[in-house]
Amino acid sequence: MNLHSTKQNKNTDQQVQIRWLIRRDMPEVIDIERECFDFAWTEEEFLCCLRQRNCIGMVAEHDHEIVGFMIYELHKSKLRILNFAVAAGSQRKRVGTQMVGRLIDKLSQQRRKEIVLEVRETNLNAQMFFKNQGFRAVTVLRNHYDDTTEDAYYMRFKLDASEADEFTRENRISEYFDAA
Ligand SMILES: CC(C)(COP(=O)(O)OP(=O)(O)OC[C@H]1O[C@@H](n2cnc3c(N)ncnc32)[C@H](O)[C@@H]1OP(=O)(O)O)[C@@H](O)C(=O)NCCC(=O)NCCS
């Protein structure tokens, strides 16, 4: 494969079907999880989370293969993303964009107003991705993780963000507190 075809593949959108996660998807979901994260969730952690009444799992399929997944919680006025990943071979093909798009559609249908998530401070790719989707970092959560000493950025997407909010808060950590 020459450089030219690599670039073409990288930029080709991959259309996906997004559906509920079911039990037999778990092996593929776990493979993606392990490929994407140093501190991967175990199958037990997925199942424990998905047993909660307000927790939803969805997968993105392309050609009958799972290429991405997301786990999120339903709260009264917001959705909270707990886990979100796209298989390495399908990254930069708008799979993640389609998954976030689905969540944004759900917000408007369900009268919820925002989507929130925590991103590790070292995960620049995810920060760039969620910023590209309209999320903004609003808080630093100090020593947020059990497995490392790193901080988390709390990022938020607001359905009806006013222009004023966009101008004053873009690219800025607007609040700051120590979660410890
Ligand atoms: C972050 C992640 C979900 C993005 O999914 P994706 O399907 O690759 O993203 P998309 O193709 O929809 O990207 C849309 C835009 O986001 C930005 N973006 C996405 N990945 C990026 C990266 N690695 N570096 C910089 N910008 C990036 C770009 O602006 C991109 O548009 P472009 O490709 O035209 O430049 C994916 O890389 C992933 O699963 N990473 C590992 C797991 C992870 O970090 N999950 C998030 C935990 S909070």
PDBQT file of the ligand as one rigid body, heavy atoms in Angstrom, charges set to zero:
ROOT
HETATM    1  C1  LIG A 201     -11.415   9.490  20.090  1.00  0.00    +0.000 C 
HETATM    2  C2  LIG A 201     -12.137   8.557  19.109  1.00  0.00    +0.000 C 
HETATM    3  C3  LIG A 201     -13.408   8.043  19.738  1.00  0.00    +0.000 C 
HETATM    4  C4  LIG A 201     -12.477   9.355  17.827  1.00  0.00    +0.000 C 
HETATM    5  O1  LIG A 201     -13.270   8.546  16.973  1.00  0.00    +0.000 OA
HETATM    6  P1  LIG A 201     -13.094   8.609  15.368  1.00  0.00    +0.000 P 
HETATM    7  O2  LIG A 201     -14.159   7.802  14.759  1.00  0.00    +0.000 OA
HETATM    8  O3  LIG A 201     -11.683   8.247  15.041  1.00  0.00    +0.000 OA
HETATM    9  O4  LIG A 201     -13.298  10.174  15.106  1.00  0.00    +0.000 OA
HETATM   10  P2  LIG A 201     -13.848  10.891  13.763  1.00  0.00    +0.000 P 
HETATM   11  O5  LIG A 201     -13.295  10.237  12.548  1.00  0.00    +0.000 OA
HETATM   12  O6  LIG A 201     -15.331  10.966  13.855  1.00  0.00    +0.000 OA
HETATM   13  O7  LIG A 201     -13.172  12.331  13.959  1.00  0.00    +0.000 OA
HETATM   14  C5  LIG A 201     -13.859  13.549  13.753  1.00  0.00    +0.000 C 
HETATM   15  C6  LIG A 201     -12.877  14.687  13.978  1.00  0.00    +0.000 C 
HETATM   16  O8  LIG A 201     -12.417  14.670  15.355  1.00  0.00    +0.000 OA
HETATM   17  C7  LIG A 201     -11.026  15.078  15.379  1.00  0.00    +0.000 C 
HETATM   18  N1  LIG A 201     -10.191  13.931  15.748  1.00  0.00    +0.000 N 
HETATM   19  C8  LIG A 201     -10.544  12.633  15.840  1.00  0.00    +0.000 A 
HETATM   20  N2  LIG A 201      -9.480  11.882  16.198  1.00  0.00    +0.000 NA
HETATM   21  C9  LIG A 201      -8.449  12.735  16.313  1.00  0.00    +0.000 A 
HETATM   22  C10 LIG A 201      -7.075  12.545  16.632  1.00  0.00    +0.000 A 
HETATM   23  N3  LIG A 201      -6.578  11.324  16.889  1.00  0.00    +0.000 N 
HETATM   24  N4  LIG A 201      -6.261  13.626  16.662  1.00  0.00    +0.000 NA
HETATM   25  C11 LIG A 201      -6.748  14.860  16.384  1.00  0.00    +0.000 A 
HETATM   26  N5  LIG A 201      -8.045  15.108  16.066  1.00  0.00    +0.000 NA
HETATM   27  C12 LIG A 201      -8.875  14.049  16.027  1.00  0.00    +0.000 A 
HETATM   28  C13 LIG A 201     -10.684  15.508  13.968  1.00  0.00    +0.000 C 
HETATM   29  O9  LIG A 201     -11.041  16.873  13.848  1.00  0.00    +0.000 OA
HETATM   30  C14 LIG A 201     -11.616  14.622  13.145  1.00  0.00    +0.000 C 
HETATM   31  O10 LIG A 201     -11.879  15.146  11.853  1.00  0.00    +0.000 OA
HETATM   32  P3  LIG A 201     -10.801  14.861  10.663  1.00  0.00    +0.000 P 
HETATM   33  O11 LIG A 201     -10.507  13.392  10.667  1.00  0.00    +0.000 OA
HETATM   34  O12 LIG A 201     -11.534  15.317   9.425  1.00  0.00    +0.000 OA
HETATM   35  O13 LIG A 201      -9.593  15.694  10.984  1.00  0.00    +0.000 OA
HETATM   36  C15 LIG A 201     -11.220   7.379  18.692  1.00  0.00    +0.000 C 
HETATM   37  O14 LIG A 201      -9.967   7.880  18.261  1.00  0.00    +0.000 OA
HETATM   38  C16 LIG A 201     -10.975   6.368  19.802  1.00  0.00    +0.000 C 
HETATM   39  O15 LIG A 201     -11.752   5.437  19.993  1.00  0.00    +0.000 OA
HETATM   40  N6  LIG A 201      -9.872   6.551  20.561  1.00  0.00    +0.000 N 
HETATM   41  C17 LIG A 201      -9.474   5.605  21.608  1.00  0.00    +0.000 C 
HETATM   42  C18 LIG A 201     -10.483   5.500  22.729  1.00  0.00    +0.000 C 
HETATM   43  C19 LIG A 201     -10.742   6.824  23.392  1.00  0.00    +0.000 C 
HETATM   44  O16 LIG A 201      -9.839   7.622  23.642  1.00  0.00    +0.000 OA
HETATM   45  N7  LIG A 201     -12.026   7.060  23.724  1.00  0.00    +0.000 N 
HETATM   46  C20 LIG A 201     -12.479   8.271  24.363  1.00  0.00    +0.000 C 
HETATM   47  C21 LIG A 201     -12.385   8.126  25.832  1.00  0.00    +0.000 C 
HETATM   48  S1  LIG A 201     -12.926   9.614  26.644  1.00  0.00    +0.000 SA
ENDROOT
TORSDOF 0
